[in-house]
Amino acid sequence: MRPLIWIMTMADIKLKPAEDRILIANLFHYYVYDMSEYMDWAPGDSGLYLDDPEQIQIHDYWQKPDHFPFIIEVDNQLAGFALVQREEGGAMDVGQFFVLRRFKGKGIGLTAFKLVTEKFPGPWQVRVLTDNRAAMAFWSKAIAQVSQSEVHTFEETDEGDHLKYFQFRV
């Protein structure tokens, strides 16, 4: 019996500036839900993880010139978002990066990250919760593919969250 082989056609993956903050705020609920597995968050009285829209702290991405919000599209369908910012020292920092579950494991996040880093060559930083093994695997692979330098890592605890930092150049 021959093994079943899946052939995936190359999807049209695009990274677009996010002009609509509400769109990202709506997706942010799914992002927070996914992160709740590692952050020990519970939904509020309304059944939402973020009862108050002001809890979604993304305003700076539309108000500050060194903050860049993007949506990720696959074949003209909304697939996620990337929120990046330039730090005081000049390095780019991934604030939040999210791919909807139906698009995970298909190389879409990797392609979207490559598209983001191509827009901002130079030093970069990514922070990952060490308990989030899937994210650790994704970021280790993605950074190895885009980095044009040695990748420096260190771990730190911030407000009780154990984080691994990746610093590299693109």
N, C-alpha and C positions, 0 to 999 in steps of 0.2 A: 504494500500500500504506500503510495507516494504522500509525503507530508503536504499539508495545505500551506500554500504560500500566499500571503497578503501582498498585494501591490497597491501602494498608495500613490495616487497621482500628485504631482507637486501643486500645492495650494498656492493661491495668490495672497501672500501675507504682506500687509501694509501697516505702516506706522504713521498715524496722522496727528497733527496738533489737536488737542482736545479743546474745542471752543466752548463746549457746554459743560459747566461745572456740575450741573444736576445729573447728567449722564454718569459721570465718574462717581458722584455721591451715591447714586442708585446702585452701581456696581460694588461700591465700597461695602455694602451690607453683605454681599457674598464673600468678599475678601475677609471681612471680620469673622464671618461664620467659619470659613476654612481655618483661620488663625486660632479660633476658640479652642480647637483641639490641643493646641500647645500653650495657650495663654490662660487656661482655666477660667475663661469668661463664660457667663451664663446670660441668657436673654433677660431683658427687663420685664416689667409688669405688662407691657404691651405685646410681648412675644418677640420683639425685635432686639437684636444685640445692641443697637444704638437707638434708644428711644428719642433722643433729641438730635435734630439735624446738626446742631452746633458741635456735637461730639465728633463729627467727621471733620477733622482738622486739615482741610485741604485748600483753604482759601488762598494761602500764599502762592499757590501754583498759578493763579490767575491775576495776582496783584504785584508780584515781585519779578523783576526782570531776570533774575538768576534762577528761577524755578520754571520747569518745563513739563507740562502735562501732555501725555499722548494717549490715544486710544489705539488698540491693536485690532485689526480687522483681518479676517480670513474669508476669501471669496466674497467680499463685501458684507460679511456678517460680523457683528460685534463679538470680539473674542477676549477682550481684557483691556488692561491699561498699564501704563508705566509712568511713574511720577519721579522725575529726577531733578536734582538741584546742584548748583555750583556752590561748594563750600568756601569759606573765607580764604583758605589757602590756595584755591583754584581747582581743587580736585572735584570731579563730578561724583555725586552720591546718589545711589538708588534709594529713594525714600520708600516707595512701595512699588511692587511689580506683581501683577495678577493676571492669570490666564484662567478663563472659565473651564470647569472640569471637562466638558465635552471635547475641549481642544488640547488637554494635557497629554503628554506622552507621545506627541506626534511631531516634535521638532519645532512647533510653532513658537513656544517661549524662547527657545534658543535663537531662532531667526529674528524674532522681535528684539531680543537683547542685542544681537549683532547690529540691527538697524539703528538702535538707540546709540550704541557706542560709536558707530560710524559718524554720527552727527556731531560728536564731541570728542575728537581725538585728544589724548593727553592722559593725565592721572585720573583714576577712578577708585571708588570705594563701594563695597557692598557689605551689608551687615545681615547675618542670618542667625535665627534662633538655633542653638545647637541641638535642641530636642527635636527639631523638625528635620527628620532624616531625608525626606523626599526633597525638601528645599536645599539641604546641604549637598545632596547628590547633584541636583540640577545646577546650582551655582558653581560647584567645583568643575563640572563639565563645561558649562557656558563660559566661565572665566578663562579656563585653559584654552578654549578655542578662539577667544578674541584678544587675549593678552599678548602684547608684544614685548613683555618684560618678565622678569621673575615676579612671581606672585608672593607677596608678603602677607602672612596671616598672624593674628593674635586674638586672644579671647579676653572678654571683659564682662563683668556683671553690671547691668544698668537697670536700676529700679527693680531688682530681683530677677530680671531676665538675663540668662546666660547667652551671650552673643559671640559669634565668631566673625571677625572682620577680615575681609579680603581687600588688599590694596595692590594695584597693578596699573600698567599704562597700556593705552590702546593707540 
